Amino acid sequence: MADPSTNRDVSPAGSVKGPVSLLVWDEDTEPPTWDGPIILWRSFRRTQDESVFSLPELVDKQAEELQREFLAFVYQIGETRIRGKSIIDHLELRTGLSYWWMTLIAQKDVYANSPYIYDVIKLFAFEDLARSYNCSPVRLCSRKQELALVLRAWCQDEGRHFEWSRPDRKDNDRSFLGKVYKTLPSIARALFSFLKFTSIRLSSRESGQTTERLARSDVAIFDVFTHLHAHGLSAGIFGSGYWSNLVTLLNDSKITVNWLHWYYQHPAVPNLHTATTLASGFNKASDHQYHQIIDSRISLRLAAKVAIDFFRLNRAVLSMEGVEQVFRPQNSRLNFWEFFKNDWLDSFRSPKAIVSLFHLSILEAKIKNAPHQKLGLYIQENQPWEMALVHLWRTYGHGLLVGVAHTTVPFWDLRYAFDPRTFEIRNNGLPIPDFVALNGPSAISNFEKSGYPTGRYHEVEALRYLYLRDLRRNVAHEGSNESRALRVLVLGDLIPEYTNTQISFLEYCVAIPGVKLDLVFKPHPASANVYRKLGLPNFRISTRHISEELSVCDVVFVGSATSAAADAYQIGVPVISVNDGNRINFSPLYGTPGVEFVHSPDDLARALSNIDINQKRQHGAFFTLDETMPRWKSLVFDALYSK
């Protein structure tokens, strides 16, 4: 049999003749004995049996090709013509701005909003593999109804029999009210969101705690009102994890800046009133910095405009008959509509759609009436509001606009990746800034691989990570691995499921006789809770800055998405990361030599036992670190002062 790690066209062995039954196993347990090939949907192989295949393994080995296939498919969806117009053009909401770029499908957020994308990518690999066998029946063991419906339709087109075994669904932890809310029609949830968003912001109109119009300045900076420095909050002085030393540079240079923050609820800013109060305090502490919560208050006229946009948008969607057939890739018999259906509907009729439309109208009012800004900066994650910002910034004639990739750019963060043909779309094309500011070699490499236009991204210092420049490991390397417990820094994730997987792996390891672990858990800053009861001895939760923990740990253990893995790698701390096949490997260190990716608790136990506490490791080259910030100075001063 051809090696599937080197060739997408897997040919059956010569001994396989005639129909055989194929089992697709989507469970955490080991598959049963089977008389034909077995395809593991969510786990890696633990056997050398050539009739057993792992789709997570194939995805990892064929990552670049599968990424290109998926991006081409998304491009195909947007460009598909219905009634003489492309979907992109059907969704034109402002002249030259298509709402398509603000949809969940175009955003491609496999980490948070659209984890099903991993299943779609697996199906690309599955189709090539399954066609190598004349398999009938194809038997699926899975709880996923969408997967069953897609495979059933594929089998019908291929002339194969399909069987589905569906284990009992696991109960989730959603509250009763949450379950009731989820059962409401999307249009009802959208209406509720509209009324809630409007009522809160109309009631705050008399507070007078923020400035409605932009101040006369040369620079406007857009971000989300989070990652605020704790010491700054108590002192009433603005400090930002997003922008760190850039705030000081702008202040010291006496450059007047409009800071435009989107409200985001988190422990440090629990409500909108707190956010506006903090912004008002920041304004009193500086003569050159003007802060406002951009969505703190709205007018009835603006709310009416959002309602009109909502109905216009949904009228356009209803006119696109037969859209279900658009979700079939070229040269494939797979139809992915069942996976994309909820994202398609939620993009137009859900609370997400309402918020996106509010963001569009709020930005429109701000930017249209703003004094000319020579330079605009915004944190870039390719969120819907960013697409609106880029379009409106250009429409109203402001200066240089720079998207700042403020954190890591993982290979599988598809929000940053596009089919190259996307950049050739002229009418209603993808809104992109003048260039993207990238914070180091890793981000630049992934942009190059993604096909982003050369010359539209530049290297700058990694503002969020400058603290790593002089950080050194201070581990006391006394004795050997046997003489003391291994100091493991466990970095939690924003999404509870990722963190729970880490904890379950560790619970297995500490149950092994002779294993000595000193565990320190550092929660994600925006998700500070531990999500279930922990059965771990020698365990403490850290409230210290991550730099203090990194300097004294032996190894860092992260989930498959935590960006802080790159912090550890940069200063030479060994990194062990989960890659269990349940979720896409979203690690910023994906494909990085020297990083240990573990597929199971057994793998983790082996990896921990192999850590040498006396081994000295060199700093990595992940981020660009220079506290004097020559690249940032060049960017800002050239935009403001060059002719």
CORDA-V791130 format. One record per run of one state. SS is the DSSP state (helix for helix, strand for strand, loop for the rest). FROM is the first residue (numbers start at 0). LEN is the number of residues. If there is no record, write none. Layout:
ss:SS from:FROM len:LEN
ss:SS from:FROM len:LEN
This chain:
ss:loop from:0 len:19
ss:strand from:19 len:6
ss:loop from:25 len:12
ss:strand from:37 len:3
ss:loop from:40 len:11
ss:strand from:51 len:3
ss:helix from:54 len:7
ss:loop from:61 len:1
ss:helix from:62 len:17
ss:loop from:79 len:1
ss:strand from:80 len:2
ss:loop from:82 len:2
ss:strand from:84 len:2
ss:helix from:86 len:4
ss:loop from:90 len:1
ss:strand from:91 len:3
ss:loop from:94 len:2
ss:strand from:96 len:2
ss:helix from:98 len:4
ss:loop from:102 len:1
ss:helix from:103 len:4
ss:loop from:107 len:9
ss:helix from:116 len:14
ss:loop from:130 len:4
ss:strand from:134 len:7
ss:loop from:141 len:3
ss:helix from:144 len:14
ss:loop from:158 len:3
ss:strand from:161 len:4
ss:loop from:165 len:10
ss:helix from:175 len:8
ss:loop from:183 len:2
ss:helix from:185 len:18
ss:loop from:203 len:15
ss:strand from:218 len:6
ss:loop from:224 len:3
ss:strand from:227 len:1
ss:loop from:228 len:1
ss:helix from:229 len:6
ss:loop from:235 len:4
ss:strand from:239 len:1
ss:loop from:240 len:4
ss:helix from:244 len:8
ss:loop from:252 len:4
ss:strand from:256 len:6
ss:loop from:262 len:3
ss:strand from:265 len:1
ss:loop from:266 len:2
ss:strand from:268 len:1
ss:loop from:269 len:2
ss:helix from:271 len:13
ss:loop from:284 len:4
ss:strand from:288 len:5
ss:loop from:293 len:6
ss:helix from:299 len:19
ss:loop from:318 len:4
ss:helix from:322 len:5
ss:loop from:327 len:9
ss:helix from:336 len:13
ss:loop from:349 len:1
ss:helix from:350 len:18
ss:loop from:368 len:6
ss:strand from:374 len:5
ss:loop from:379 len:4
ss:helix from:383 len:12
ss:loop from:395 len:4
ss:strand from:399 len:5
ss:loop from:404 len:9
ss:helix from:413 len:3
ss:loop from:416 len:3
ss:helix from:419 len:5
ss:loop from:424 len:10
ss:strand from:434 len:4
ss:loop from:438 len:2
ss:helix from:440 len:10
ss:loop from:450 len:6
ss:strand from:456 len:3
ss:loop from:459 len:3
ss:helix from:462 len:6
ss:loop from:468 len:17
ss:strand from:485 len:6
ss:loop from:491 len:4
ss:helix from:495 len:15
ss:loop from:510 len:6
ss:strand from:516 len:6
ss:loop from:522 len:1
ss:strand from:523 len:1
ss:loop from:524 len:2
ss:strand from:526 len:1
ss:loop from:527 len:11
ss:strand from:538 len:3
ss:loop from:541 len:4
ss:helix from:545 len:5
ss:loop from:550 len:4
ss:strand from:554 len:4
ss:loop from:558 len:6
ss:helix from:564 len:6
ss:loop from:570 len:3
ss:strand from:573 len:5
ss:loop from:578 len:17
ss:strand from:595 len:3
ss:loop from:598 len:2
ss:helix from:600 len:9
ss:loop from:609 len:20
ss:helix from:629 len:12
ss:loop from:641 len:2
